[in-house]
Amino acid sequence: MTTSFTKLATVTASTKRIPTIASGKIGSRAVNIVSLKCTPIDPVSPGSENVDVLDAHVQLYVTYCESTTDIQQGDEFIVGTTSYTVKSAEDWAFGSSTYLRIILTKYKK
């Protein structure tokens, strides 16, 4: 992580992942990453990201972390007591560095 990104990555998150299917059954989510440093989670403005929303009851959020982080679509992304679902995780170039851009979903109340 670059020094400037380290200053921006002020949020600590963790992830959980569904284990592989065994005997036709899916186990409960297991902790995958603990103490992941990422940027603050921000709502995605309509039209500002290249993502499509098919459900008006879903709010999209975005955060960034190190590009070497093992995060996959479908992972549960947890910040404090709030859980999100990872919609996508893709490399994102910024200057001479590459980070992981994570699009999160959360159902509106």
N, C-alpha and C positions, 0 to 999 in steps of 0.2 A: 504494500500500500504506500502511496506517496504521502508525504507529510501533509499536503493540503487536503487530501482525501481523508486522512486520519482525523483531521480537525472537523470534517463534516460528518463522519461516521460516529454519531453520538448516541445511537440507539443500540441496545443489546437485545437480540432476539434469539429464539431457538426454533428448531423444526422437528416435526414428527413425520414419519413415513409409514405407510401401510406395508407390512412385510409381504414377502412372496406368498402366493396361494399354495397351500399344502392340503392334500386330500380333499380338494374342492371347497375348502374353507378359508376365509380371509381372517387373519388375526387382527388384534387391535393395534392401533398406531404405536410405534416405538420411537423413542427419542433418537434423532439422527444427528443433529448439531446442537451444541450448547454454547452459549456466550458468543454468538455471531455479532460482529459490529457492522452496522449498516447505517445509511442515512435515515433521517426522520421519514416516516411514512406519510406521503402526501396524496390527496385525492387526485385522480386523473381528470383533467378538464376535458369536456367533450370536444373531440376533434383534435386534441393535442397529441395523442398517442395513436400509433397505428394498430389499434386493437378494436375488435368489434364486440358490441354488447347486444345480446339478443333478449335479455331479460331486464325490464325496467326496474325490477326489485333488487338488482345487484349493483353495488357501488364498486368501482375500480380504484385501486390505489397503486402507487409505484414507490419502490425503494431501490437502492443500489448497494452492492457489497463487492468484495473481492471476486474476481472472475474465476478463481480456482475453487470456489465454494460448491459443494455437492448439493444443489437444490434442483428438484424436478417438478414438473407439472403434477398437481395433485397433492403435494406435500402440504402439511399444516404448518403455517408460519405464525409464531406466537410472540407477541410483544406485551410484556406485563400479563394482564388478564384477558387481553383481546386476541382472538384467533382469526386468521385469514386463511384462505385457500390459495395456493399458488396457481395462477392461470398460465403463466409462462415465465421462463427464465432464460435470458439470452445475453450473449456478449454484447457490450456496448462500448464503443471507442470514444474516449474523451481525451483530446490532446494526444500525447504519445503513450497513454495508458489505456488498458482495457479493463472494464468492470463488468459485473453481472447486473443487468437490469431485471428486476423482478416485478411482474404485474400480479397484484393480489386482488382477490374478490372477497366481498363480505355482503351478506344479505342485509338490505335496509329493513329497519323496524317499522 
